[in-house]
Amino acid sequence: MVAQWWTQANLGIFVHWTPASVPGWAPPHTPAVDLPLAGRAAPLAWTPYAEWYENGLRFPGSPVSAHHRATYGDKPYTDFGREFEDGLAGWDPAAWARAFRAAGARYAVLVTKHHDGYCLWPSEVRNPHRAGWHTTRDVVGEFAEAVRAEGLRFGVYYSGGLDWTFDDRPVGTAADMLASVPRGAYPAYADAQLRELVRRYRPDILWNDIAWPAGTPEIRRLIDFYRFTVPHGVVNDRLLPRSPLWRTFALPGAGALYDRWERRNVAQGDGFVPRKPPYYDFRTPEFARYTGPDPYEITRGIDHSFGYNRNSPPGAFLDRDTLTELVRDTAADGGNLLLNVGPRGEDATIPDEQLLRLEWLAEHESADEPRQKTG
């Protein structure tokens, strides 16, 4: 049974903040079901998710590649890591935490490592392919301290399923994604890093993404370690065990079959509900509603991206009524909303369009009858 504090939380804040937040650019949103019909054989190269910028660069004909050539020339993606760290000079984690609490959030989940493999803490686990690909400042620790000081629970997101420093093949479809879950040294690397995060920061939420690069026994040991270390902690539903069948998805026929199945799994609103793994506490529908029996947390951006996208048009952002209704209706249904903010990479600030939505929620929160707070 999921921890009581989580079931009473109603609202959490997700923070996607990576080197891709420096260029902060993705093409406008196109409904996922329409991309193949528009001739996009590699729809993920056209994703509005700005945190996938490095993957978009691997497709010469993608909007990201065209934007990058026009704006940065032949600048390598790794240069954004240095610029991201330079931008930390003005970061105020306490101000972020105050804004999250005022909006009514009861927990905050930070992306500690996304698919580009860049770590927001000075990890002692050496990356054998891209040395020093992490912040020297302990961003994870400072973020955890700031949100906990405001009475919020703290969670870590970790991309266990993808790490482009270990496998950098272009990911154009859902089948490509599973086929590129790294093997070799990566399972041990990911296991060591996630255990490091658990030991250092005692996160209240363990939020993995995509899948896990090892099998069910390894996942069981990892979860046992987490629950022993953080008895009140909760685990999301994306620790999907690696299957030997996934490598066959690199074959055109098998990949096409899987992609057709995956398109049927796309929910209304271009979202999806992940496949059930063996072990989890709550479900995480993405940009989608959930009608199943399990505890759930809707995860979505304020616009159509998670990472900061300076190319998002005004109409891409949630309006006031839609946002407040989403929070209210999800809570009334017994679920949580994990609402994402995507800070800018160049100066470590939350963009005005996103701050405005947090202010709307703060106004809504203060107008409501006081409800039981959980710390």
N, C-alpha and C positions, 0 to 999 in steps of 0.2 A: 504494500500500500504506500502511495506517495506521501511524503511528510506533510503534516497538517499546515505548517507555515507556508508551504508552496500552494496548497489548495486555497488558502485565504488571501493570497497575494494580489490576484486580479491583473496587475500590470507590472511588467518588467521592461527594462530598456536594454536593447542590443546595441553594441558599438562595433561597427566595422571601420577599421582605421589601419591602413596598410600603406606601403610605398605607392600603390596604385592611387592613393588619395592625393598624391602630388599632381599628376596629370589630371586626375578626377574627371574622366570623360568616358562616355559610352553613347552609342546611338540611341535615338528615341525608341520608346517602347513599341513593339509590334506584337500582337497576340501570338503566343507560342504556337498555337495550332495553325496560324496563317503562314508561318515562316517556310515550312516545306512547300506549301502551295505557291509561294512567291519565288520558288526556285532556289531556296536556300538549302543546299544539300548539307551544310554544316551550320545549323541554326544557332549553336552556342557561340559561333563567331560573330553573331549579330545580337547577342544578349544585351539588354539594357543594364545588366549588373556591372557597374564600373570597376568592381574589385577583380573582375576577370580580364582586366586590361592586358596583362602579359600574354594571356592565351590568345587574345584577339590579334596581337602582333604576329602570331605564327601563321596567320592567314593573309597572304599578300593582298587579296582583294577585299578584305574586311573594312568596314568603316573606321575601326580603330587604327589599322595600318595606314589608311589614307590620312587620318587626322595626325598621327604621329609623324609621318613624313613631312607634312606641311608645317607642323609646329616645332618639332624637335630634330628633324633630319634623321641621322643614323644613330642618335643617342641611345645607348643600351638601357634596358629597363633597370639594371642594377644601380645606375646613377641615382634613381629616385630614392633608393634606400638611404644614401648620404643626405639627400635633400630633406627626406622625412625626418631624420634625426636632427638636422639643423633646425627644423621647424619646432622641435620640442622646447626650444629655449623659452618661448612664451606660454607654454602650456600651464593651465590652472585647473588641475583635477578637482579641487574643492569646489570651484564654481560649477563644473559639470555636475558634480554630485548634488549640489543644492538645487540645480534646475531639475534633475531627475526626481528628487524627493518632492519638490513642490508640485510636479506634474502628477503625483499620486503613485509613483512607482514604488515597489517594495523590494525589488532586486534589480541588479544590473549585470549583464553578461558581456565580457570583453573578448573580442577576437584576439587571441594570443598568438596564433599562427594560422594564416590563411593558406590558400593553395600555392602561393608563390614561395612558401617556405620561410618567409621573414618572421623572426620571433621578436615579440615586444618585451622580452626580458633577456638578460645576459646569460643565456643557457650555458651550462657546463657540459652539455652533450654536443660533441663536435659534429658539425655538418661536413661530411667528407667531400662534398662537391662545391660548396660555396662558403669558404671560411669567413667568419665574422659577419655572417648574414643575420644580424640581430642588433637591437639597440644596446648601447653601452649603459644607458639609463634604465633602471628597473621600472618600466612603464606599468607592467602588471601589478607590481607591489604597490606603487603609488596610487594606482586606480583603486585597488582593493582597499587600501587604507582610507581613501577619500570617501568611497561609497559607504563603507562600514561606519565611518564617523557620523554619517547622516542617518544611521539606523537601517540601511539597506543590506540585504544579503548580496553576496558576490559570487559570480559564476565565471568559469573559463570556457570559451569556445576553442576547440582545437580541430584543425583539418587533418583527421586521421586518414581519410581516403585518398587525398591528392596531395602531392608535394612536387612541384615542378622543378625543384633542384635535384630530385632523384629520377623523375621521368618527365621529360619535357615534350613529349609528342603532342601535336595539336589535338585539342578536344573539341570536336564539332558536334557530337551527338551524345545521347545518354549511353549508348553502347561504347563509344570512345572513352567516356568517363570511367566506366567500370574496367575496361581493358587497360587503362593507364594507372590503375592503383599500383603503386610501386611494389616490387618484390626485392630480392637480394638483401641488402643491408637495411632497407627501410623499416621493416616491421620492428626490429630491435631498436632502431633509432626512435621511432614514434612511441614505442612502449616506454623507453627510458625518459623521453621528454614529458610525456603525460604524467608519469610517476613523479618526475621532478616538480611539475606544477602542483601536484597534489601535496607533496611533502612541504613545499615552500609556502604555499598560499592557503591551504585548507579550504578550497572552494566549496561553497554551498551547493553549487550546480556544476555538473560535468556535462558539457554540451559538445559532443563530437559531431563531425559533419561527413557526409557522403557514405562512408563505410569504414571498416577497420581492415588493415592489411594482413591480419592473421586470422586464425580459426576460432571456433567457439571456445575451446579450452583456454586459449590465451586471453580471450575477452573475459571469461569467468574469473580468471586469476586477477586481472586488472580491476574488475569491479569489486571483487573481494577486498583487494588492497584499498580501494577508495572507501568502501563502506566501513572498513576497520579504522581508517584514518579520520573519516568524517561521517560519524554514525547518522547524523541528521541529513546528509546530503542526498541529492536526487540526480538521476541519470536520464538523459533524453533517449530518443528511439533511433539513433543513427549509428549505433555500433553494430553494423551489419557485417557478419563474418565474411571474409574473402572466400570466394568460390573458385575452384580450378576452371570452371566453365567460363569465367569472365575473360580469360585470355583468348577464347574462341571468338569473342565479339570483335576482335581485330579483323576477322574474316568478313568480307562484304556481305555474304548471304546471312550469316548468323547475326551480324550487327544490324542489318536491315530488319530482321524479324524482331529483334529486341526493341528496336526503335519504334516499330509499329505498336508493340505492346505498351511501351512507355507513353506513347501519345494518348492511348486510351486511359492512362492513369492520370492525365492532366485534368485537374478539377476546374470548375467554372472560375473565371477570374485569372486564368493562366497559372494557377498554383498547382501544387501536388501534395499528396500525403505519402510519406516514405513507406517503404516496405517494412513490415514488422521484423525486428531482430529478436534473438532469443531472450535478451535481457533488456529491460527498460522500465522506467517509472511513468513516463508521460509521452504522448504523441506530439509531433511538431508539424502540423499542416502549414505549408508555406504559401502565402498569398491565397489562402483557401479556407473554407469553412470545414468543420469536422463534425460528423454525425455518429461516430462510433461510441462504444461504451467506455473507453479508457479516459483517464484524465488527459487534458490536452492543452497545448499552448500554440495559438496562432502566431506565426512569425512573419513579419512583413516590414518593408520600408515605408517611410513617410512619402516617398515617391516610388518609382518603379525599380529603384536600385537599392542596394545595401550600402556599398561604398559611395563616397561623395561623387556626384555626377553634376558638374557645372553645366552640362548640356541639357539637363532636365527642363522642359518647358513649364510655365506656370500651371498648366492644366494637369500635369503629372502628379502634383502634390495633393494629398488628402485635404478636402475642405473641412471647415469646422464641424458641420453637422455630421458628415460621414465619420470623422474621427471620433467624436464624442459618442455617436451611436455604436461604433465598433467596440469601444471600450465598455460601454454600458451593456450591450447585448451579449458580448462574450462573457462578461462577469455573471450576468443573469443566467446564462446557460451552464455555468459552473466551470468555465475555462479561464485561461489566462491569455493576455495579449502580450507578446514580446515585440515591442515597437522599436524599430531600428533608427538610430541616428548615424550619419556618416560624416564625421568631422573632416575638415580640410587638412591636407597633408603639409602644405607649405607653411602654415602658421598655427596649427593645432587648435583651431577654433571651430565651433559648431556653426554652420551657415545660418544666416538670418531666417531663411525660409523654414528651416527645421526648428530653430529656437522659437519661432512664432507658434508652431504647433504645440511645443511643450508649454508655452504660455497659455494657450487655449485650454490645455488639459489642467493647468494649475488653476485657472479661473473656474473651470468646471468642478474641480476638486474642492475648492473653497466654498463653492455655492451649495454643494451637497451636504446632507446631514453627516456629521462626523461618524466615521466607521472605525471599527477595531483595527488598530495598527499592529503589524507583526514585525518584529525586529530580527 
